[in-house]
Amino acid sequence: MPCEQSRMKTNVTMPTGNLDTVSAKKIMEYFTEINCRQKKAVVVVTHDPVVASYAKKIFFIKDGKIIKQIENHSNQQESICTISNTMLDL
């Protein structure tokens, strides 16, 4: 019987919270690979603009409501600046 491809999404909260920067980068690159190769959504909850910069879509939540969404098409440095500035404006 052939394997059925899972349609589940992967949810992770603060995946890099206690990691050094090199390990955190490897984890985020792994999630990006899962998203690209396996076509699975990876939902990451974080307060870290660097971690958030790996996402294609970024949702900002305040008081339980989505108050802003960013489609991320920038390079990582530009994304980090945009995310950081948005977080400051909340």
Secondary structure, DSSP 8 states (H G I E B T S, - for coil): ---------EEEESTTTTS-HHHHHHHHHHHHHHHHHH---EEEE-S-HHHHTT-SEEEEEETTEEEEEEE--S-HHHHHHHHHHHHHH-
